[in-house]
Amino acid sequence: MLEVSAGVIFDAAGRILICRRGEGRRNAHLWEFPGGKIEAGESPEECLVRELQEELSLPVEVRGVRCTGEAQGIRFHFIDAFTGALPVPAEHEAVRFVTRPELLQYDFCPADLPVARQLAFSGVQHFVWDFDGTLLDTYPAMVRAFVAAAGDFGIAVSPEHTLSLMKNCLTHCCEVVGAENGVSAQTLEAAFRRHEQGELALGLPPVADVPEVLEALARRGSRHYVATHRDLQCRELLDRAGLLDRFSGFATREDGLPRKPAPDMLLHLMDRFGFGPEAAVMIGDRPLDTQAGRRAGMLSILLDPENRFSDQDADVRVSRLCELLAWLTVDECAVL
């Protein structure tokens, strides 16, 4: 198997060197961590030193192997190194030093992408979660409750249309359906709440992968919080799902804070529990969640299993939460 060394090269400011592959090369115009093919008799570290000198006239001090992995039939060795010099590109279209969070703004080659995300999120220890559709799978119950509430007024609305409106927010759903049928949004929401209580009494399952992800993140010392437009009933629902003990704090309707995408709930949690935005990430299933995270200065992850939203709505978009494990729980020198 072809083996390649790739350098995670830090400068004195802690920024990381990335390079964009040129025209005519495999993965042209995508960004990578620079390096090259390991020759016979070379160690991965020796290869990296040689390749960086040949391609970028860049002297480096090797610090150690970060991780290894396979992609596209190639085995990659990612190696940490330091340089006090500036690169002079001979083969790449562009080179630049970027901060860890800035790595999320670039389109990386497949082999480099997990490492870039691992680096970007390496300082995150505080996870702020939306509730509905992110932690507990509430949408089926909510859709059934809304369809029943609409039926109280002789309104026929399909489950799919209801879900698409709710993915904006419940208020939007009530306003649209109410306006189309001559019923006030407040009246429709009150009927929805009555039907919803019956649904919630049956209990709600976690969203796929939630227990496993919370457990894996707990093992690395992370702390978790909930920011939701619901009231404190969310604690009871999490308790019934066996998840309440995973959470250190809540921002709910009782706090009287502006609704997301305003950042106030997140700022409240940061102030109360003493952490900063650089150490936090917001995870939600709607753009208003990730927009709140960005406005609070946090990184953001959008859970979008149905591919409803644009990539621009968050720093990272995933279809399942288990995708997070590859780069949120990897040790510095673990195998990818």
VOGU-3710 file (C-alpha; in Angstrom, 3 decimals, decimal comma):
1> mlevsagvif> 0,000/0,000/0,000  1,184/3,507/-0,833  2,165/5,416/2,312  2,230/9,180/2,695  3,404/11,615/5,358  1,335/14,758/6,005  2,478/17,551/8,279  0,367/19,383/10,837  2,754/22,318/10,905  2,379/24,922/13,660
11> daagrilicr> 3,925/28,393/13,668  4,890/30,441/16,728  1,344/31,817/16,998  -0,159/28,320/17,100  -1,607/28,598/13,598  -1,566/25,613/11,250  -0,240/25,475/7,690  -2,638/24,320/4,967  -2,045/24,114/1,220  -4,361/23,959/-1,800
21> rgegrrnahl> -3,610/21,308/-4,401  -2,963/22,509/-7,931  -4,676/21,843/-11,261  -4,181/18,376/-12,717  -3,473/16,704/-9,378  -5,727/14,257/-7,563  -8,210/16,235/-5,431  -7,284/19,381/-7,333  -8,183/22,691/-5,644  -8,911/21,021/-2,299
31> wefpggkiea> -6,907/21,886/0,800  -4,514/19,515/2,542  -1,830/19,225/5,174  1,401/19,227/3,106  3,626/16,206/2,656  4,300/13,440/0,196  5,057/9,813/-0,619  7,324/7,853/1,714  10,282/6,419/-0,183  11,945/3,073/0,457
41> gespeeclvr> 13,963/3,083/3,675  12,440/6,357/4,917  10,590/6,825/8,155  7,393/8,944/8,021  9,225/11,702/9,897  12,189/11,687/7,508  9,813/11,803/4,565  8,007/14,818/5,956  11,216/16,796/6,466  12,369/16,019/2,918
51> elqeelslpv> 9,008/16,736/1,234  8,488/20,056/2,972  11,953/21,185/1,963  11,393/20,127/-1,662  7,831/21,447/-2,071  7,841/24,506/0,194  11,491/25,242/1,052  10,275/24,940/4,606  12,488/23,691/7,445  10,536/22,009/10,260
61> evrgvrctge> 11,134/20,532/13,693  9,244/17,243/13,991  7,266/16,844/17,231  5,705/13,388/16,786  3,041/11,308/15,050  -0,476/12,630/15,629  -2,464/9,800/14,031  -2,586/7,412/11,092  -5,403/6,320/8,815  -6,369/5,056/5,385
71> aqgirfhfid> -8,279/6,884/2,657  -8,627/6,329/-1,091  -6,289/3,311/-0,906  -3,452/5,268/0,737  -2,107/5,037/4,277  -1,516/8,483/5,779  0,770/9,388/8,669  -0,149/12,783/10,149  2,846/14,257/11,940  2,997/17,316/14,188
81> aftgalpvpa> 5,846/19,721/13,505  6,911/23,316/14,140  8,381/25,947/11,850  9,612/29,472/12,341  9,917/30,096/8,590  7,507/30,989/5,805  6,676/28,494/3,020  7,645/29,139/-0,594  5,188/27,079/-2,687  6,448/25,290/-5,790
91> eheavrfvtr> 3,491/22,956/-6,504  0,509/24,276/-4,556  -1,957/26,923/-5,724  -2,027/28,615/-2,333  -0,654/28,249/1,173  -1,676/29,898/4,424  -1,494/29,645/8,183  -4,915/29,484/9,878  -6,288/29,167/13,394  -7,881/25,922/14,535
101> pellqydfcp> -11,514/27,142/14,188  -10,725/28,602/10,754  -9,973/25,086/9,486  -13,742/24,533/9,239  -13,968/27,196/6,516  -11,954/25,185/3,970  -12,774/22,240/1,712  -10,244/19,517/2,552  -9,198/16,343/0,771  -11,028/13,270/2,151
111> adlpvarqla> -8,030/12,008/4,112  -7,349/15,393/5,691  -10,927/16,322/6,612  -11,227/14,251/9,838  -7,908/15,621/11,087  -8,934/19,190/10,267  -12,163/18,762/12,233  -10,350/17,080/15,105  -7,999/20,056/15,302  -10,816/22,607/15,026
121> fsgvqhfvwd> -12,796/21,070/17,904  -9,832/20,000/20,035  -10,384/22,763/22,594  -14,129/22,174/22,995  -15,198/20,821/26,380  -18,694/22,328/26,760  -21,589/21,111/24,624  -24,852/23,060/24,468  -27,694/20,979/23,058  -31,064/21,882/21,632
131> fdgtlldtyp> -33,790/19,584/22,990  -36,517/18,806/20,430  -35,237/16,665/17,590  -31,634/16,857/18,819  -31,662/15,017/22,149  -35,118/13,419/22,185  -37,082/12,347/19,116  -40,046/14,596/19,839  -41,144/15,381/16,286  -43,358/12,334/15,659
141> amvrafvaaa> -45,306/13,104/18,851  -45,435/16,818/18,060  -46,671/16,183/14,525  -49,416/13,868/15,767  -50,448/16,459/18,367  -50,566/19,263/15,803  -52,537/17,243/13,241  -55,042/16,409/15,988  -55,212/20,038/17,137  -55,828/21,243/13,589
151> gdfgiavspe> -58,567/18,625/13,280  -60,325/20,211/16,272  -61,027/23,153/13,952  -61,842/21,083/10,882  -58,390/21,683/9,372  -56,729/18,847/7,466  -52,936/19,152/7,400  -50,509/16,447/6,330  -47,812/15,162/8,706  -45,045/16,001/6,205
161> htlslmkncl> -46,250/19,589/5,737  -46,549/19,930/9,502  -43,002/18,684/10,023  -41,577/21,022/7,384  -43,212/23,992/9,132  -42,137/22,817/12,588  -38,542/22,557/11,424  -38,688/26,350/11,305  -40,371/26,523/14,715  -43,729/25,722/16,333
171> thccevvgae> -44,809/29,364/16,298  -44,226/29,504/12,552  -46,265/26,323/12,067  -49,203/27,741/14,044  -49,036/31,076/12,261  -48,978/29,587/8,751  -51,702/26,997/9,273  -53,803/29,389/11,328  -53,591/32,181/8,748  -54,550/29,786/5,940
181> ngvsaqtlea> -57,640/28,625/7,838  -58,880/31,636/9,790  -57,747/30,441/13,228  -55,464/32,512/15,443  -51,992/31,129/16,031  -52,499/31,428/19,796  -55,710/29,356/19,679  -54,048/26,712/17,528  -51,013/26,512/19,797  -53,203/26,145/22,899
191> afrrheqgel> -54,978/23,197/21,276  -51,630/21,732/20,270  -50,357/21,938/23,852  -53,384/20,022/25,129  -52,875/17,209/22,642  -49,110/17,231/23,163  -49,425/16,500/26,889  -51,088/13,213/26,072  -48,292/12,336/23,662  -45,543/13,290/26,116
201> alglppvadv> -47,120/11,163/28,829  -46,220/8,117/26,727  -42,514/8,963/26,916  -40,070/9,865/24,171  -37,064/7,968/22,812  -33,629/9,563/22,381  -32,554/10,671/18,929  -30,368/8,004/17,294  -26,835/7,842/18,754  -27,509/10,331/21,578
211> pevlealarr> -26,763/7,952/24,509  -23,571/6,694/22,866  -22,323/10,181/21,980  -23,030/11,560/25,453  -21,200/8,605/27,009  -18,200/8,950/24,696  -17,929/12,688/25,318  -18,265/12,178/29,072  -15,231/9,885/28,969  -13,146/12,780/27,646
221> gsrhyvathr> -14,340/15,067/30,457  -16,897/17,093/28,541  -19,875/18,835/30,166  -23,344/19,176/28,664  -26,126/21,766/28,824  -29,590/22,206/27,308  -30,893/25,401/25,679  -34,566/24,974/24,780  -37,765/26,954/24,286  -39,549/24,284/26,331
231> dlqcrelldr> -40,177/24,571/30,067  -38,516/22,485/32,761  -40,616/19,514/31,732  -37,633/18,721/29,498  -35,797/17,563/32,636  -38,536/15,046/33,403  -38,497/13,779/29,825  -34,713/13,370/29,872  -34,959/11,574/33,205  -37,494/9,111/31,797
241> aglldrfsgf> -35,139/8,510/28,865  -32,271/7,808/31,282  -30,224/10,837/30,208  -30,771/13,527/32,850  -27,609/12,801/34,807  -25,515/13,706/31,758  -26,453/17,403/31,943  -24,943/20,102/34,134  -27,389/22,908/33,423  -30,471/24,140/31,578
251> atredglprk> -31,721/27,340/29,955  -35,486/27,015/29,497  -38,647/29,055/29,053  -38,690/29,789/32,792  -35,545/31,893/32,453  -37,497/34,489/30,452  -34,746/34,932/27,880  -35,250/35,785/24,181  -35,784/32,781/21,940  -33,143/31,434/19,610
261> papdmllhlm> -31,622/32,501/17,244  -30,924/35,199/19,843  -27,798/34,083/21,740  -29,109/34,998/25,213  -29,742/31,430/26,409  -26,215/30,431/25,500  -24,680/33,548/27,024  -26,663/32,804/30,185  -25,220/29,290/30,380  -21,677/30,538/29,780
271> drfgfgpeaa> -22,007/33,145/32,529  -23,624/30,764/35,014  -21,208/27,880/34,530  -18,055/29,840/33,815  -16,932/28,824/30,349  -16,118/30,837/27,261  -17,293/30,522/23,660  -13,897/29,306/22,467  -14,401/26,134/24,548  -18,020/25,521/23,515
281> vmigdrpldt> -20,145/24,236/20,660  -23,892/24,471/19,996  -25,599/21,378/18,561  -29,103/21,607/17,106  -31,347/20,343/14,340  -32,459/23,732/12,994  -30,629/26,804/11,687  -32,002/28,927/14,530  -29,991/26,723/16,944  -26,710/27,010/15,096
291> qagrragmls> -27,270/30,702/14,387  -27,644/31,235/18,128  -24,357/29,426/18,630  -22,558/31,579/16,121  -23,985/34,769/17,630  -22,708/33,611/21,007  -19,247/33,125/19,478  -19,373/29,314/19,617  -18,748/26,749/16,939  -21,935/25,104/15,681
301> illdpenrfs> -23,008/21,653/14,512  -26,255/21,130/12,594  -27,948/17,730/12,810  -29,761/17,511/9,482  -30,730/13,892/8,704  -33,177/14,887/5,966  -30,813/17,329/4,244  -33,300/20,175/4,648  -30,848/23,004/5,198  -27,866/24,658/3,548
311> dqdadvrvsr> -24,265/23,921/4,475  -23,996/27,614/5,284  -26,267/27,210/8,300  -23,512/25,797/10,544  -19,779/25,215/10,846  -20,399/21,493/10,361  -23,471/19,583/9,215  -24,017/15,890/10,008  -26,787/13,462/9,150  -26,219/11,360/12,294
321> lcellawltv> -24,656/12,239/15,609  -22,342/9,218/15,463  -20,369/11,140/12,817  -19,124/13,393/15,605  -17,238/10,570/17,294  -14,551/10,418/14,614  -13,278/13,890/15,497  -14,740/14,882/18,886  -13,448/11,887/20,853  -10,154/11,087/19,101
331> decavl> -7,008/11,350/21,217  -4,093/13,390/19,851  -2,216/10,303/18,601  -5,027/7,819/18,123  -5,652/5,848/14,942  -8,397/7,411/12,828
//
